[in-house]
Amino acid sequence: MATLTIRNLDDDLKASLRVQAAHHGRSMEEEVRSILRQALSKPTPTTGLGQRLVSRFQAVATDLPIPPRSQSRTPPNWKETA
């Protein structure tokens, strides 16, 4: 088994960890192990962000008409003086 030392832990964070551990009925060390297990065991998405967005909003997606393109206006000539 490996050992991990965490330095410079805020006192407030340590107190919150102690309370949470007591609430779950385990030691602070076991609480930290549980937090790390839970954080690192989340499945990673197998699809890219674009595909996930498409699948999420597919039900509400509508086909909007694309307006025809028009010529852009002529850019101003800043060298001319009025």
Secondary structure, 3 states (H helix, E strand, C coil): CCCCCCCCCCHHHHHHHHHHHHHHCCCHHHHHHHHHHHHHCCCCCCCCHHHHHHHHHHHHCCCCCCCCCCCCCCCCCCCCCC
